[in-house]
């Protein structure tokens, strides 16, 4: 899978010169006496896989509030894409 910020830029475009930490979609949350950083638009899987770097340069959604009622977080979209087969299995081949 692509690096998280590369996936965001691929999906929403780039916005160089700004940092994710200054975006309205960047969220700091505390759990278990630790602070976690997440991008609302990327999604939260309650694991390190969706932890976000505050110093990433922004994507095309910079300071455009992410509407979770109209859109799915990108991590969910990427999961569903990776489940699809991009190749056909020829007759006689063994599927592993």
C-alpha angles and dihedrals in degrees: 000000000000122000108274097250092044089054090050092050092046091053102036106017130248132289107188121191096043130085129227091234089069094051124104089229093059111098134187115204132178124222129160094000091303133103119233125193120213139174109227091208092052094046140231123262094173089247139093089262090081098038109127132219112232091209097060112120110249129267128221091279093064107148092350104122112241111234106212090188092063101031138040118232111260095244089062092048091050092049092054092047093052091054093062119091115242094189139050124237111230120230109273095025120123118236113220 
